[in-house]
Amino acid sequence: MRADAQREYVEYVTGAMPSLRRLAYILCGDEHRADDLVQQAITKLYVSWQRIRDVEHLDQYVRTMVVRGFIDERRRSWFRVGLMAAPPDPPQPGEPTADVEEAIVLRAALAKVPRRQQAVLVLRFLCDLPVDEVATMLDCSPGTVKSQTARGLATLRRHVEATDLAETRKGR
């Protein structure tokens, strides 16, 4: 790669990295997996930078790479390999507040939603993207995005309601 093209790539990635990491983290809920998703996307971007750098909506293109990497992640055989029997307990400085408890319940429920519906929910509600842009990113029709949104929300509600925390909140 030429020096000027490499400089453009580094500048673009440096500027886009925070939003890409945030998107990846929201999608998968794990810092390390999010970093892996972003790394895969920017590596693919580097390989094809000469062709892609003048794309009109480069940010959307790269976000699409991250989202599709997330959706395809479960298909890879290495994903099924577990390194530990259980994740280590997080540090407990004190009792979590209600907002933290709700975020934990929501994250756990979102993880149980099918991957494609999960991606649609994150892109629509957390990234605040319009239906048409989500449809383009996921290579489907706007109607599919709408139906995946409805099904994803229904599944998410079922999982949240099934948790004990949701039941105790209703009793307050």
C-alpha positions in Angstrom: 0.0 0.0 0.0 1.3 3.5 -0.8 2.2 5.8 2.0 -0.6 8.2 1.4 -3.2 5.5 1.3 -1.8 3.9 4.4 -2.0 7.3 6.2 -5.6 7.7 5.1 -6.4 4.2 6.4 -4.8 4.9 9.8 -6.6 8.2 10.1 -10.0 6.7 9.2 -9.5 3.7 11.6 -8.3 6.0 14.4 -11.4 8.1 14.1 -13.9 5.3 13.6 -12.5 2.9 16.3 -14.5 4.2 19.3 -17.9 3.9 17.5 -17.0 0.5 16.0 -15.9 -0.8 19.4 -19.1 0.6 21.0 -21.3 -1.1 18.3 -19.4 -4.4 18.6 -19.7 -4.3 22.4 -23.4 -3.6 22.3 -23.9 -6.5 19.9 -21.9 -9.2 21.8 -21.7 -7.9 25.4 -18.1 -8.9 25.8 -15.1 -6.5 25.5 -12.8 -9.2 24.1 -15.2 -10.5 21.6 -16.0 -6.9 20.6 -12.3 -6.2 20.0 -12.1 -9.4 17.9 -15.0 -8.3 15.8 -13.6 -4.9 15.2 -10.1 -6.3 14.5 -11.6 -8.7 11.8 -13.5 -5.8 10.2 -10.5 -3.4 10.1 -8.2 -6.2 8.8 -10.6 -6.8 5.9 -10.8 -3.1 5.4 -7.0 -2.8 5.2 -6.8 -5.6 2.6 -9.3 -3.9 0.4 -8.6 -0.3 1.3 -7.4 0.7 -2.2 -10.9 -0.2 -3.6 -13.0 0.8 -0.7 -11.6 4.1 0.5 -13.6 6.2 -1.9 -17.0 4.5 -1.1 -19.6 7.2 -0.5 -20.9 5.8 2.9 -17.7 4.3 4.3 -18.9 4.4 7.9 -22.0 2.4 7.0 -19.9 0.0 5.0 -17.6 -0.7 7.9 -20.5 -1.0 10.4 -22.0 -3.5 8.1 -18.7 -5.5 8.2 -18.9 -5.5 12.0 -22.6 -6.6 12.1 -22.1 -9.3 9.6 -19.1 -10.6 11.4 -21.2 -10.7 14.6 -24.0 -12.6 12.8 -21.6 -15.1 11.2 -19.5 -15.6 14.4 -21.7 -18.5 15.6 -21.1 -20.4 12.4 -17.4 -20.7 13.1 -16.3 -23.9 14.7 -13.9 -22.2 17.1 -16.8 -20.4 18.7 -17.9 -23.6 20.4 -14.6 -24.1 22.1 -14.9 -23.2 25.8 -11.7 -22.3 27.7 -13.2 -22.2 31.2 -16.1 -24.1 32.8 -17.5 -20.7 33.9 -16.5 -17.1 33.6 -14.8 -15.6 36.6 -16.9 -13.6 39.0 -16.7 -9.9 38.4 -15.4 -7.8 41.3 -18.1 -6.9 43.8 -17.3 -3.5 45.3 -20.8 -3.1 46.6 -24.4 -3.9 45.7 -25.3 -2.9 42.2 -27.8 -0.1 41.8 -31.2 -0.7 40.1 -29.9 0.7 36.8 -27.0 -1.7 36.8 -29.3 -4.6 37.7 -31.6 -3.7 34.9 -28.8 -3.4 32.4 -27.5 -6.9 33.5 -31.0 -8.4 33.0 -31.4 -6.7 29.7 -27.9 -7.8 28.5 -28.7 -11.4 29.5 -32.1 -11.4 27.8 -30.6 -9.9 24.7 -28.0 -12.6 24.5 -30.8 -15.2 24.4 -32.4 -13.5 21.3 -31.4 -15.1 17.9 -28.4 -13.4 16.4 -30.1 -11.7 13.5 -32.9 -10.4 15.7 -30.3 -9.2 18.2 -28.5 -7.3 15.5 -31.7 -5.7 14.3 -32.6 -4.6 17.8 -29.2 -3.1 18.5 -29.1 -1.3 15.2 -32.6 0.0 15.4 -32.9 1.0 19.0 -29.3 1.5 20.4 -27.7 2.8 17.2 -30.9 4.6 16.2 -30.6 3.6 12.5 -33.6 3.8 10.1 -35.2 0.6 8.8 -33.8 1.1 5.3 -30.2 1.4 6.5 -30.5 -1.7 8.7 -32.0 -3.5 5.7 -29.0 -2.5 3.6 -26.5 -3.5 6.3 -28.1 -6.9 6.7 -28.8 -7.5 3.0 -32.6 -8.0 3.4 -35.8 -6.1 2.8 -37.2 -3.4 5.0 -40.2 -5.7 5.7 -37.8 -8.3 7.0 -36.2 -5.8 9.4 -39.7 -4.8 10.7 -40.7 -8.4 11.3 -37.3 -9.3 12.9 -37.8 -6.2 15.1 -41.2 -7.4 16.2 -40.1 -10.9 16.8 -37.0 -9.8 18.6 -38.9 -7.5 20.9 -41.4 -10.2 21.7 -38.5 -12.7 22.5 -36.7 -10.1 24.5 -39.8 -9.3 26.6 -40.4 -13.0 27.2 -36.8 -13.5 28.5 -37.0 -10.3 30.7 -40.3 -11.4 32.2 -38.9 -14.8 32.9 -36.2 -13.5 35.1 -36.7 -13.2 38.9 -35.5 -9.6 38.8 -38.3 -8.6 36.5 -40.8 -10.3 38.8 -39.5 -8.5 41.8 -39.6 -5.2 40.0 -43.3 -5.7 39.2 -44.0 -6.3 42.9 -42.5 -2.9 43.9 
